[in-house]
Amino acid sequence: MHVRKGDTVEVISGKDKGKKGKILKVLPRKGTVVVEGANVAKRHTKPSQKFPQGGIVEKALPLYSSKVLLFCSTCNKGVRTGVKVLESGKKVRFCKKCGETLDK
């Protein structure tokens, strides 16, 4: 999968097109990711020990990973990425537009 937990991504299609957010969870078997603030649904919950008040809770639902692009702070938009190997043998992702390394 081209994105990891903690990455900042931009949604490129669907009702949340253009939204930026941080990846909260990656589900590689299903090919989906959960993005903070995107694909949010309201769920009615009963009172429980974890949530004693109950009520209506907003929950971020998974999106297909093909609908998100890694966000490049230099280009200030979602970009396609490539992988290159440094002299130390470490693999890093880079922006295909500006060549900036995206892994810190």
Sequence and secondary structure as in RCSB ss.txt:
>XXXX:A:sequence
MHVRKGDTVEVISGKDKGKKGKILKVLPRKGTVVVEGANVAKRHTKPSQKFPQGGIVEKALPLYSSKVLLFCSTC
NKGVRTGVKVLESGKKVRFCKKCGETLDK
>XXXX:A:secstr
    TT EEEE SSTTTT EEEEEEEETTTTEEEETTSSEEEEEE   SSSTT EEEEEE EEEGGGEEEEETTT
TEEE EEEEE TTS EEEEETTT  B   
